Amino acid sequence: MSHVFFIDDETDIRIALQQSFELADINAQCFSSVEDALLALQDQPPPLAIISDIRLPGLSGMDLLRTITHQHHAIPVILITGHGDISMAVQAIQEGAYDFIEKPFSADRLIETTLRAIEKQQLTLENERLKQSLKVSQTLGPRIIGDTNIIQELRHTITAVADTSADILLFGETGTGKELVARSLHEQSARRDANFVAVNCGAVPENLIESELYGHEKGAFTGADSARIGKFEHAQGGTLFLDEIESMPIQAQIRLLRVLQERVIERVGSNNLVPLDIRVIAATKVDLKKAAAQGTFREDLYYRLNVVTLQLPPLRQRKEDIPALFHHFLLVAAARYGKASNALPATDLQALMSQDWPGNVRELRNCAERFVLLGKLSNLAEPNQEPTDSPLTTQVADFEKALIEQALASCDGKINDTMNVLQTARKTLYDKMQKYGLDKNDYKNE
């Protein structure tokens, strides 16, 4: 239940509005003076919003606003003004007030404004938590987000094989998160304290790939002015991730096969063997078995890599995960760019769900970043009108379920808030939740 402060010196108003707050699933702590509210702030966690009359005995609503802005700048302050206080209300907005409500007002008007302030504050707090996380690490860590069956199965498989010595082959389209999965495998293994080294095989010039992977001795070739260890040695004790392995030249594939089998390397220009203690994770966006049949990839290397293969699903096969993924990327982008961002309006969710996302999760992340920077969805293709594998009724049901899940998640499982977001009746919402097996308790923020 959301927690707010409500300040008014009239007892009848406090009693009446407290009942309205309770009906909206808001825990309103009422005070008759600003002084009492400020004392309460010293002894308990800050509320998500503060609502106060401007004209009060003792300290005024404006005094409260200035104190909150100075000491608790993130808390939204909503001021209630009389007809003669409009100029003061405008000044309050200029000094940082979230909004003002002119008397007389309806309880619904106050509740609506309060809910918007609470949503803004919750997003601000989440952004702050992410900023702290980003100070420790430049990424949020290897989080594989989603609740569809295919993603749950992927997470289960990762957990099962992560702490083994087996090399792994990852197969998935561009942008499906192959490096993310590789990092997750590394972080869940006993090698987590050693290096995770990523190499894009398609980005290394053919004449330099062996030096890049295995290192070289001084004078091994023109320009080798000093000895240098390669990526394999740099990953010693840890994990080496070979991305786009299908791009590796055939000659380099021959040497890689020997290294994988014998777990030793020779630097270019050296005859000394260097033992390796590493795990190799390779990734590809093509069918390596077909590539082997076509002669563009060595068949023996394919079978050596194909001990454990994890297939990463494209985003179009798990569209129910789009709301959670987009919300996550939204918060990450807001923290990275130092910008507050509104949650995605429910009306825009259909535009996201209708896309095929050929660039997969990477494309969705870019879309979220543009939303933070521009304040709107942009560069979306027209909805695909081609027939899909699932009937229309199934697609509509999937979209409806995802829409309800997103609303429940953004409202912390609160039914009243979810009803407001979806603009639907309580009975209708409960019927839909029962239909899709949704429990409000699963969306409460512990």
Secondary structure, 3 states (H helix, E strand, C coil): CEEEEEECCCHHHHHHHHHHHHHCCEEEEEECCHHHHHHHHHHCCCCCEEEEECCCCCCCHHHHHHHHHHHCCCCCEEEEECHHHHHHHHHHHHCCCCEEEECCCCHHHHHHHHHHHHHHHHHHHHHHHHHHHHHHCCCCCCCCCCCCHHHHHHHHHHHHHHCCCCCEEEECCCCCCHHHHHHHHHHCCCCCCCCEEEEEHHHCCHHHHHHHHHCECCCCCCCCCCCECCHHHHCCCCEEEEECHHHCCHHHHHHHHHHHHHCEEECECCCCEEECCCEEEEEECCCHHHHHHCCCCCHHHHHHHCCEEEECCCHHHCHHHHHHHHHHHHHHHHHHHCCCCCCCCHHHHHHHHCCCCCCHHHHHHHHHHHHHHHCCCCCCCCCCCCCCCCCHHHHHHHHHHHHHHHHHHHCCCCHHHHHHHHCCCHHHHHHHHHHHCCCHHHHCCC
